[in-house]
Amino acid sequence: LHLPLQAMEIERFAGVGEISLDNSRDDLRQILAADLASVPNVVGINNHMGSLITRHPGHMSWLMAEIAAFGGLFFVDSYTTSQSVAQPAAAEHGIPSARRHVFLDDAPGVPNLEKEYARLLLLAREQGFAVAIGHPYPETTAFLQAQLPALATQGIELVSVADVIARQNALLTEQQNTVLAGGL
């Protein structure tokens, strides 16, 4: 579910089903339920826009509590602001989460796609994983259709968001165990 959340710019409406600071917790619950019902077989949620809401601890806590109540969903923070509290709020409510590292087509044009895609591959190699988001623009789709088949020959595996979250958690656990073992 690409969940519409309120942006900092007042004039930018995230779309039908938007959750905003004006919503009460009951409003938020009803909007989220309707949004989830609109996507068959939903397995996770990421925010569409949301630079205002994702930096608001109260509403993010409400949102994550409601997502947790649905059970079995993950959350990907599109990371539209460096002040986002989405991942800590998700963790607080036991929701598996990740955040976007690269926005492939935030700026139009193939040169930008090439630059951001190269950055994505670099981050994946450095971190062991990376999450990219993009739009279903014809230019982006054509670019990815041309590039993705070569990933295996570059030593990179394309996996689902759920797999990225699992791998991210495994790396974190491994790091924590290394610190614990080093401290004994």
N, C-alpha and C positions, 0 to 999 in steps of 0.2 A: 504494500500500500504506500503510495507516494502521498503522504499526509500533509495537506495544506496548513501551514502555520503562519501566523502574522509576522510580517517583516517590519524592520525599523522604519522604512519609508511609508508613511501613512497612506499615500496614494497607491501603493502597490498592494492589490488585493490578491491573495494567494489562490483564490478560487472557491468554488462551491465546496462546502464542508470544511471551511477554514475554522481553525481554533484560534481565538484571540484573547487578549488580556481582559476583554469585556465579558468573557464567558465565566459563569459560575462553575463550580465543580460539577453540578448536575448537568448544565449545558454541555460542558466538555465531555462528560460520559455519554450523553445522547449523540453528540456529533461524532465522536469516535466510533460508537456502535454502528451508526448509519454508514460511516466511511468504510469500516471493516466489512459490513454486509454488502457493500458495493463491489467488492473484489473477491471472486470465488477462490477458495483454496489459499487464502493469504497465509504466508509463513513468517513474514516480517514487515517492518514499517521503516520508512525513512522520511525525513521531513522535506517538504517542498517549501522553499523559502524559510521563514522562521527565525530570522536574525533577532527579532524582539523576544519571541516566546522562548527560544532555546537558551537565552541568557537569564531567564526569570525562574529562580529556584522553586517558587511556590507552584506555578503552573506546570513546570517540568515534573515536579514531584507528583502532582495530581495525575498528569498524563501517564507517567510510568506506573503509578499504582493501578490505573485503569487498564493499561496494557498488560500488566502482571495478572490482573483478574481474568483476562481472556485466556491466559496460559499458553505456553509453547511458542510465543512470538519473540523474534529478536528485533533490535532497533539499530539502525544505521543513521548516525548523525551526518547530515550533508555538510555540516561544519560551515555554515554561512556566516559565522562570527567566531573570532578567536575567544570570545567571552562565553561560549556555549557551556552550559552545565549539564547537557544531555547525558553524556556518558557517566559521570558520577551519579546522576539521578537514576539512570538505568541500573547501575551496579547496586545502589542502595535498595532497589526493589527486586533484585535478583534476575534482571533481564539481561540476557546475553547481548553484547553490543559491540559496535565498531564505529569508526568514523572515517569519513572520506579523506583521502590523502591528496587526490588529484581530481580536478574538475576539467575534463577533457575539452569541453567546448564552451567554456564560459565566455570566451571571445571567439568570434567567427573566423573561419578560414583554415585551409589545410596547413599553412605554416604553424599556426597555433596548435592544431591537433598533433602535428609531428613533435613539437616541443613538449607538450604535456604528456604525450604517449611515451616519449623517451624518459621523461622524469618519472613516470609511473614504473617503467621497467627498472630504472635505477633504484628507486625506493623498494621495489619488490626484492631486488637482489640484496640490498643493504639490510632490510628489516626482516626478510623472510616472507613478507606478505605486503600487499598494498591494495587499497580500495579506490577505485575510480568511479566517478559518476559522469553522466553525459545525457544529452537529449536525443530523442529519436529523429534528429534532423537527417535528411537524405545524405548530406555531406559526411556527417559523423558515422552513419550506418555504413556507407560505402568505404570509408577509411578503415573502420574496424573489420569489415568483411575481408579487406585486403591484408590487414596486419595480423589478425588473430591466428590464422593457420600457421604462421611462422614461430609462434611462441615456443612450441616444443623443441624446435631446433635451437632456440636461444636458451634452453634450460629453464623455461618458466612454464608453470602449469596454470591454466585458467580453471578456477574453482568457483563454487557458489559462495555467496556471502556467509551462509551457515558454516561452510568449511573454513573460511577465513577467520571467523570468530573462534571456531574450535582450535585452529592452529595458533591464533594469537593467544588464547588462554593457555595452551600447552607451552608456548614459549615463556609466558609469564610465570607459570608454575615451575618450569625448568630454571629460570633465573632466580626465583625465590628459593628453590632447593639448593642452588649453588651458593647463594648467600648464607643460608642456614648451615650448610656443610662447611663452608669456609670459616664460619664463626664458632664451630665446635672445637 
